[in-house]
Amino acid sequence: MLSEHHDIAHEFPDLQSALDALCAADAEFDGMVSRHDKLDNEIRVLEEEQQPISDEEIEKLKFERAALKDQIFQRLRAAKEAG
């Protein structure tokens, strides 16, 4: 069974223009998006291929992904409200 994509572009399709603008203008933000999407891919591979990993480790990765998603969303929302 294939897991769902949770990359930022799929998570916030209505904020794509703000996402593109922030990524282009802010290297730190772009790095957060890259880190989030890298974690998403890593988690998907681990789940799809049923790689040996402890429940604690996979939950740690998912928690980090969720925290990044929250930070990214806050920045996207602020950018959309500002302009």
MDAnalysis code that builds the backbone (N, CA, C; Angstrom):
import MDAnalysis as mda
import numpy as np

u = mda.Universe.empty(249, n_residues=83, atom_resindex=np.repeat(np.arange(83), 3), trajectory=True)
u.add_TopologyAttr("name", ["N", "CA", "C"] * 83)
u.add_TopologyAttr("resid", np.arange(1, 84))
u.add_TopologyAttr("resname", ["MET", "LEU", "SER", "GLU", "HIS", "HIS", "ASP", "ILE", "ALA", "HIS", "GLU", "PHE", "PRO", "ASP", "LEU", "GLN", "SER", "ALA", "LEU", "ASP", "ALA", "LEU", "CYS", "ALA", "ALA", "ASP", "ALA", "GLU", "PHE", "ASP", "GLY", "MET", "VAL", "SER", "ARG", "HIS", "ASP", "LYS", "LEU", "ASP", "ASN", "GLU", "ILE", "ARG", "VAL", "LEU", "GLU", "GLU", "GLU", "GLN", "GLN", "PRO", "ILE", "SER", "ASP", "GLU", "GLU", "ILE", "GLU", "LYS", "LEU", "LYS", "PHE", "GLU", "ARG", "ALA", "ALA", "LEU", "LYS", "ASP", "GLN", "ILE", "PHE", "GLN", "ARG", "LEU", "ARG", "ALA", "ALA", "LYS", "GLU", "ALA", "GLY"])
u.atoms.positions = np.array([
    [0.848, -1.175, 0.000],
    [0.000, 0.000, 0.000],
    [0.894, 1.239, 0.000],
    [0.618, 2.145, -0.905],
    [1.396, 3.365, -0.997],
    [0.880, 4.390, -0.012],
    [1.814, 5.056, 0.640],
    [1.410, 6.103, 1.566],
    [1.210, 7.406, 0.810],
    [0.529, 8.324, 1.435],
    [0.210, 9.595, 0.801],
    [1.414, 10.522, 0.812],
    [1.436, 11.418, -0.177],
    [2.437, 12.479, -0.186],
    [2.059, 13.505, 0.864],
    [3.031, 13.931, 1.634],
    [2.807, 14.983, 2.614],
    [3.763, 16.141, 2.376],
    [4.348, 16.209, 1.163],
    [5.247, 17.320, 0.896],
    [4.451, 18.623, 0.919],
    [5.152, 19.713, 1.111],
    [4.503, 21.004, 1.331],
    [3.622, 21.426, 0.155],
    [4.060, 21.188, -1.054],
    [3.247, 21.573, -2.215],
    [1.898, 20.848, -2.211],
    [1.881, 19.578, -1.781],
    [0.625, 18.832, -1.696],
    [-0.207, 19.266, -0.495],
    [0.454, 19.648, 0.572],
    [-0.263, 20.025, 1.794],
    [-0.959, 21.374, 1.672],
    [-0.336, 22.311, 0.947],
    [-0.879, 23.666, 0.854],
    [-0.971, 24.125, -0.599],
    [-1.770, 23.454, -1.421],
    [-1.820, 23.836, -2.838],
    [-2.368, 25.245, -3.055],
    [-3.212, 25.721, -2.160],
    [-3.780, 27.062, -2.301],
    [-2.783, 28.163, -1.931],
    [-1.649, 27.778, -1.363],
    [-0.620, 28.746, -0.978],
    [0.631, 28.621, -1.851],
    [0.477, 28.022, -3.032],
    [1.632, 27.753, -3.889],
    [2.389, 29.019, -4.273],
    [1.689, 30.100, -4.596],
    [2.399, 31.320, -4.997],
    [3.183, 31.905, -3.828],
    [2.612, 31.886, -2.631],
    [3.335, 32.357, -1.443],
    [4.525, 31.440, -1.154],
    [4.343, 30.144, -1.345],
    [5.420, 29.183, -1.133],
    [6.580, 29.463, -2.085],
    [6.276, 29.643, -3.353],
    [7.315, 29.920, -4.346],
    [8.055, 31.210, -4.025],
    [7.304, 32.246, -3.667],
    [7.909, 33.548, -3.372],
    [8.806, 33.483, -2.143],
    [8.331, 32.841, -1.083],
    [9.134, 32.743, 0.138],
    [10.380, 31.891, -0.067],
    [10.241, 30.818, -0.797],
    [11.405, 29.960, -1.067],
    [12.468, 30.721, -1.855],
    [12.027, 31.552, -2.790],
    [12.961, 32.322, -3.609],
    [13.620, 33.445, -2.818],
    [12.888, 34.016, -1.866],
    [13.378, 35.193, -1.156],
    [14.088, 34.883, 0.164],
    [13.852, 33.708, 0.722],
    [14.331, 33.418, 2.075],
    [14.997, 32.037, 2.106],
    [16.319, 32.031, 2.180],
    [17.071, 30.770, 2.163],
    [16.742, 29.890, 3.368],
    [16.496, 30.508, 4.514],
    [16.157, 29.723, 5.714],
    [14.814, 29.016, 5.526],
    [13.842, 29.745, 4.996],
    [12.535, 29.160, 4.737],
    [12.655, 28.038, 3.711],
    [13.393, 28.285, 2.640],
    [13.608, 27.270, 1.611],
    [14.243, 26.020, 2.215],
    [15.165, 26.208, 3.148],
    [15.789, 25.074, 3.830],
    [14.806, 24.289, 4.677],
    [13.880, 25.006, 5.331],
    [12.844, 24.318, 6.122],
    [11.957, 23.471, 5.225],
    [11.567, 24.038, 4.074],
    [10.726, 23.294, 3.138],
    [11.483, 22.073, 2.616],
    [12.745, 22.252, 2.276],
    [13.562, 21.130, 1.789],
    [13.699, 20.049, 2.848],
    [13.956, 20.453, 4.085],
    [14.091, 19.486, 5.184],
    [12.771, 18.743, 5.385],
    [11.650, 19.460, 5.371],
    [10.344, 18.828, 5.529],
    [10.117, 17.790, 4.428],
    [10.363, 18.196, 3.178],
    [10.099, 17.292, 2.061],
    [11.050, 16.098, 2.062],
    [12.289, 16.298, 2.510],
    [13.235, 15.188, 2.631],
    [12.740, 14.202, 3.700],
    [12.292, 14.725, 4.820],
    [11.735, 13.857, 5.871],
    [10.517, 13.102, 5.365],
    [9.652, 13.792, 4.624],
    [8.462, 13.147, 4.080],
    [8.848, 11.972, 3.191],
    [9.813, 12.191, 2.315],
    [10.265, 11.103, 1.440],
    [10.868, 9.959, 2.238],
    [11.676, 10.290, 3.233],
    [12.302, 9.262, 4.073],
    [11.234, 8.426, 4.792],
    [10.244, 9.078, 5.353],
    [9.170, 8.382, 6.062],
    [8.407, 7.476, 5.103],
    [8.085, 7.992, 3.918],
    [7.352, 7.186, 2.932],
    [8.131, 5.942, 2.538],
    [9.431, 6.083, 2.314],
    [10.251, 4.931, 1.945],
    [10.267, 3.910, 3.084],
    [10.444, 4.384, 4.297],
    [10.463, 3.478, 5.451],
    [9.147, 2.722, 5.584],
    [8.040, 3.423, 5.373],
    [6.731, 2.785, 5.511],
    [6.432, 1.855, 4.341],
    [6.712, 2.308, 3.126],
    [6.384, 1.506, 1.947],
    [7.235, 0.241, 1.848],
    [8.491, 0.367, 2.199],
    [9.393, -0.783, 2.083],
    [9.521, -1.546, 3.390],
    [8.773, -1.101, 4.382],
    [8.760, -1.746, 5.695],
    [10.177, -2.000, 6.198],
    [10.961, -0.934, 6.154],
    [12.341, -0.995, 6.620],
    [12.366, -1.202, 8.130],
    [13.379, -1.881, 8.611],
    [13.468, -2.091, 10.067],
    [13.831, -0.779, 10.775],
    [12.900, -0.269, 11.528],
    [13.090, 0.948, 12.309],
    [12.160, 0.846, 13.509],
    [12.608, 1.364, 14.622],
    [11.778, 1.283, 15.827],
    [10.610, 2.256, 15.719],
    [9.551, 1.948, 16.450],
    [8.393, 2.833, 16.489],
    [8.791, 4.218, 16.997],
    [9.703, 4.251, 17.956],
    [10.145, 5.526, 18.512],
    [10.848, 6.364, 17.457],
    [11.664, 5.743, 16.624],
    [12.394, 6.477, 15.586],
    [11.456, 7.020, 14.514],
    [10.512, 6.215, 14.064],
    [9.580, 6.693, 13.034],
    [8.698, 7.808, 13.592],
    [8.297, 7.692, 14.849],
    [7.496, 8.740, 15.474],
    [8.306, 10.024, 15.636],
    [9.583, 9.901, 15.926],
    [10.462, 11.067, 16.029],
    [10.537, 11.788, 14.682],
    [10.685, 11.033, 13.599],
    [10.716, 11.625, 12.266],
    [9.391, 12.307, 11.934],
    [8.296, 11.654, 12.261],
    [6.982, 12.236, 11.984],
    [6.732, 13.493, 12.817],
    [7.207, 13.502, 14.048],
    [7.054, 14.681, 14.898],
    [7.847, 15.849, 14.327],
    [9.068, 15.576, 13.884],
    [9.890, 16.633, 13.282],
    [9.220, 17.175, 12.009],
    [8.678, 16.261, 11.186],
    [7.976, 16.679, 9.967],
    [6.781, 17.564, 10.317],
    [6.015, 17.180, 11.312],
    [4.838, 17.957, 11.714],
    [5.236, 19.328, 12.260],
    [6.305, 19.390, 13.039],
    [6.762, 20.671, 13.588],
    [7.203, 21.600, 12.457],
    [7.915, 21.064, 11.478],
    [8.324, 21.872, 10.332],
    [7.104, 22.345, 9.542],
    [6.144, 21.466, 9.364],
    [4.924, 21.832, 8.635],
    [4.219, 22.987, 9.336],
    [4.125, 22.944, 10.653],
    [3.488, 24.019, 11.408],
    [4.235, 25.340, 11.225],
    [5.567, 25.298, 11.310],
    [6.367, 26.511, 11.139],
    [6.200, 27.079, 9.732],
    [6.230, 26.198, 8.756],
    [6.080, 26.618, 7.362],
    [4.701, 27.235, 7.142],
    [3.672, 26.606, 7.668],
    [2.318, 27.134, 7.506],
    [2.189, 28.521, 8.127],
    [2.747, 28.703, 9.305],
    [2.677, 30.010, 9.961],
    [3.324, 31.087, 9.096],
    [4.473, 30.772, 8.517],
    [5.163, 31.736, 7.647],
    [4.361, 31.993, 6.372],
    [3.779, 30.950, 5.798],
    [2.981, 31.115, 4.584],
    [1.732, 31.965, 4.854],
    [1.089, 31.691, 5.960],
    [-0.114, 32.442, 6.308],
    [0.208, 33.914, 6.541],
    [1.318, 34.175, 7.244],
    [1.733, 35.553, 7.490],
    [2.060, 36.271, 6.181],
    [2.725, 35.572, 5.262],
    [3.061, 36.175, 3.971],
    [1.808, 36.464, 3.159],
    [0.860, 35.565, 3.206],
    [-0.385, 35.770, 2.446],
    [-1.163, 36.937, 3.015],
    [-1.216, 37.053, 4.335],
    [-1.935, 38.153, 4.979],
    [-1.246, 39.494, 4.728],
    [0.084, 39.474, 4.614],
    [0.844, 40.717, 4.411],
    [0.753, 41.224, 2.973],
    [0.491, 40.332, 2.065],
    [0.499, 40.828, 0.699],
    [-0.316, 40.041, -0.204],
])
